[in-house]
C-alpha cells in the first residue's frame, strides 16, 4: 500500500505516520473549507487540527491522545485484520507505544480510522536525505536493542500469520508451519517475479537464490514473535533523552517470525544510503549477534532473504535506489555469494 515519493522512499501501510502521509501541514488551523473539521467537531471533538496530508489521505489530531485518518480510495476490507494485529501487540507491556486502531468508519464512501496518537520524534531522518555520522551514537544502539527486545517479547499470533508482506500475493505463512520455510518459499516467488532484472547485475544469481533457500530451510526452529520488518530510524520515535517511546508504520514486512530476522534486517536498513552504510550494517550485525544471541550465519541468511524479497518493489534497474541497494547487499552477502 502507499506510493513511494522518492526513488529511495519507504512506503508505509498501516502506521500513524508514513511517507504516504508525508506533508506536514504548517498551519494547524487548516482552512475552514475543509468539511472534515466540521465532521469531527459534530462528533464531539474540540480543537481539531489537520496535521498531515499525502497520497493516502489526511491526518487530523483530535486531542486526548487520538488522531483520525481519512483515507483516499482505501476500502475498509482488510482493516479488521490490521486492527487485530495492532491489538495483539498493544496487549503487551512494552516500554514504547505502538499503533492502535480504536474505530473504523465509512462516511459517504470514505474510510475513516481513529487511532492512537504516538509520542516522540523520529530517531533520525531517512538516510536517503541525511548523511549519518560515522560513529553510531550509543543512545541509538541502546534504543535499537530496547526495541528489538521488546518486539521479541510479543508472541506471534494467527492474525500476524495472515498478513501479506508487500509485493507478494498471499499470506506469508500460508501452507507453512515454520517461518524459515515460509521465507524460503517467499524468496522463490520473489525471484520468479522479476529475477531476470536482478540477474543482470548479480553474478551467479540462480545459484545464489538456491543457496539462500537452502540456508533458510536449514536454520533451527526459533521462537515465533511479532516482526515489524521496517525499523528504519523515522519509524522509531524517541524522547529528549534518546529513549524509544513509539514504534510506527507497521505493514511493509510485518508478520510473525524469528526475532533474529528482525535483528538482521534492522542492522542493514538502519542506514541504507549514507556514506558509512556498510560500516554501520557490520557494526549493528555484530552488536545484535553479541547482545541478543543470534548466530552470525543466521543473520547473514536473513539479510540475503530480505534483499531477494524486496528488490523489485520500487523499480527494476539500477536507476532505483532500493534496487541498487539490494544488488550491493547480495554481492557482498556471504551466504548468497559462496
Residue pairs with C-beta under 8 A, 6 or more apart in sequence:
1 11
1 12
1 13
1 14
1 20
1 56
1 74
1 166
1 251
2 11
2 12
2 13
2 18
2 19
2 20
2 55
2 56
3 11
3 20
3 55
3 56
4 10
4 11
4 19
4 314
5 19
5 20
5 22
5 54
5 55
6 19
6 128
6 129
6 321
7 128
7 314
7 315
7 319
7 320
7 321
7 322
8 126
8 128
8 272
8 273
8 321
8 322
8 325
9 19
9 126
9 128
9 314
10 18
10 19
10 126
10 230
10 232
10 234
10 249
10 252
11 18
11 19
11 20
11 166
11 252
11 313
11 314
12 18
12 19
12 20
12 21
12 230
12 235
12 249
12 251
12 252
13 166
13 249
13 250
13 251
13 252
14 82
14 86
14 99
14 249
14 250
14 251
14 254
15 99
15 235
15 248
15 249
15 250
15 251
16 59
16 67
16 99
16 115
16 116
16 117
16 118
16 248
16 249
17 52
17 59
17 118
17 248
17 249
18 54
18 56
18 248
18 249
19 54
20 54
20 55
20 56
21 52
21 53
21 54
21 56
21 57
21 59
21 69
22 52
22 54
22 55
23 52
23 53
23 54
24 51
24 52
25 50
25 51
25 52
25 53
28 49
28 50
28 51
28 61
29 49
30 37
30 49
30 50
34 50
36 50
36 58
36 60
36 68
36 70
37 48
37 50
37 60
39 107
40 48
40 60
40 62
40 68
41 48
45 62
45 63
46 63
47 63
48 60
48 61
48 62
48 63
49 60
49 61
50 58
50 59
50 60
51 59
51 60
51 61
51 67
52 58
52 59
53 59
55 72
56 69
56 71
56 72
56 74
57 69
57 70
57 71
57 72
57 74
58 69
58 70
59 67
59 68
59 69
60 67
60 68
60 69
60 70
61 67
61 117
62 68
62 114
65 116
65 117
66 102
66 114
66 115
66 116
66 117
67 114
67 115
67 116
67 117
68 112
68 113
68 114
68 115
69 112
69 113
69 115
70 110
70 111
70 112
71 110
71 111
71 112
71 113
74 111
75 111
76 104
76 106
76 111
79 101
79 104
79 111
79 113
80 104
81 159
81 162
81 163
82 101
82 251
83 101
83 104
84 157
84 159
85 157
85 159
85 160
85 163
85 250
85 254
86 98
86 99
86 100
86 101
86 250
87 100
87 101
88 154
88 157
88 159
88 160
88 226
89 98
89 154
89 226
90 98
90 100
92 150
92 153
92 154
94 150
94 151
94 153
94 154
95 146
95 150
95 243
95 244
96 146
96 147
96 150
96 237
96 244
96 245
96 246
96 247
97 116
97 118
97 119
97 245
97 246
97 247
98 118
98 246
98 247
98 248
98 250
99 115
99 116
99 118
99 248
99 250
100 115
100 116
101 113
101 114
101 115
102 114
102 115
102 116
103 113
103 114
104 111
104 112
104 113
104 114
105 111
105 112
105 113
105 114
106 112
118 237
118 245
118 246
118 248
119 237
119 239
119 245
119 246
120 237
120 238
120 239
120 244
120 245
120 246
121 237
121 238
122 233
122 234
122 235
122 236
122 237
122 238
123 140
123 143
123 233
123 234
123 236
123 237
123 238
123 244
124 130
124 132
124 140
124 233
124 234
125 233
125 234
126 232
126 233
126 234
127 232
127 233
127 271
127 272
127 273
127 274
127 277
128 272
128 273
128 321
130 274
131 274
131 275
132 271
132 274
132 276
132 280
133 276
134 276
134 279
136 280
136 283
136 284
137 242
139 238
139 241
139 242
139 243
140 233
140 242
141 284
141 287
142 242
143 236
143 238
143 242
143 243
143 244
144 231
144 236
144 266
144 270
144 284
144 288
145 287
145 288
145 291
145 292
146 243
146 244
147 231
147 236
147 244
147 247
148 231
148 259
148 262
148 263
148 266
148 288
148 292
149 292
151 225
151 226
151 227
151 228
151 247
151 259
151 262
152 223
152 225
152 226
152 259
152 262
152 292
153 225
154 225
154 226
155 224
155 225
155 226
156 224
156 225
156 226
156 227
156 255
156 256
156 257
157 226
157 256
160 226
160 227
160 254
160 255
160 256
161 171
161 172
161 173
161 255
161 256
162 171
162 173
163 171
163 172
163 251
163 254
163 255
164 170
164 171
164 172
165 172
165 186
165 229
165 252
165 253
165 254
165 255
165 309
166 251
166 252
166 253
166 310
166 313
167 190
167 193
167 309
167 310
167 312
167 313
168 186
168 189
168 190
168 309
169 189
172 182
172 183
172 186
172 255
172 257
173 179
173 182
173 255
173 256
174 182
175 185
176 182
176 185
178 221
179 222
179 224
179 255
179 256
179 257
179 258
179 261
180 216
180 217
180 219
180 221
180 222
180 258
181 216
181 217
182 257
183 216
183 257
183 261
183 302
183 305
183 309
184 212
184 213
184 216
184 217
184 305
186 305
186 309
187 209
187 212
187 213
187 216
187 305
187 308
187 309
188 209
188 213
190 308
190 309
190 310
190 311
190 312
191 198
191 209
191 308
193 312
194 311
194 312
194 316
195 205
195 206
195 209
197 312
197 316
197 317
198 205
198 311
198 312
198 323
198 326
198 327
198 330
199 205
199 206
201 318
201 327
202 208
202 327
202 330
202 331
203 331
204 337
208 304
208 330
208 336
208 337
209 308
211 335
211 336
211 338
212 301
212 304
212 305
212 308
212 335
212 336
215 297
215 301
215 304
215 335
216 301
216 302
216 305
219 258
219 298
219 301
222 258
222 259
222 260
223 258
223 259
224 256
224 257
224 258
225 256
225 257
225 258
225 259
225 262
226 254
226 256
227 253
227 254
227 255
227 256
227 257
227 259
227 261
227 262
228 235
228 247
228 250
228 253
228 254
228 262
229 250
229 252
229 253
229 254
229 255
229 262
229 265
230 249
230 250
230 251
230 252
230 253
230 254
230 269
231 247
231 262
231 265
231 266
231 269
231 270
232 269
232 270
232 272
233 270
234 249
235 247
235 248
235 249
236 244
236 246
236 247
237 244
237 245
237 246
237 247
237 248
238 244
238 245
239 245
253 265
253 306
253 310
258 298
258 302
259 292
259 294
260 292
260 294
260 295
260 298
260 299
260 302
261 302
261 305
261 306
263 288
263 292
263 294
263 299
264 285
264 288
264 294
264 298
264 299
264 300
264 301
264 302
264 303
264 306
265 302
265 303
265 306
266 284
266 288
267 281
267 284
267 285
267 287
267 288
267 299
267 303
268 281
268 284
268 285
268 303
268 306
268 329
269 306
270 280
270 281
270 284
271 277
271 280
271 281
272 325
273 321
273 325
274 280
278 328
278 332
285 296
285 299
285 300
285 303
286 296
288 294
288 299
289 295
289 296
289 299
297 335
300 333
300 334
300 335
301 335
303 329
303 333
304 329
304 330
304 333
304 335
304 336
306 329
307 325
307 326
307 329
307 330
307 333
308 326
308 330
308 336
310 322
310 326
311 322
311 323
311 326
311 327
312 323
313 322
314 320
314 321
314 322
314 323
315 322
315 323
316 323
317 323
318 324
318 327
330 336
330 337
331 337
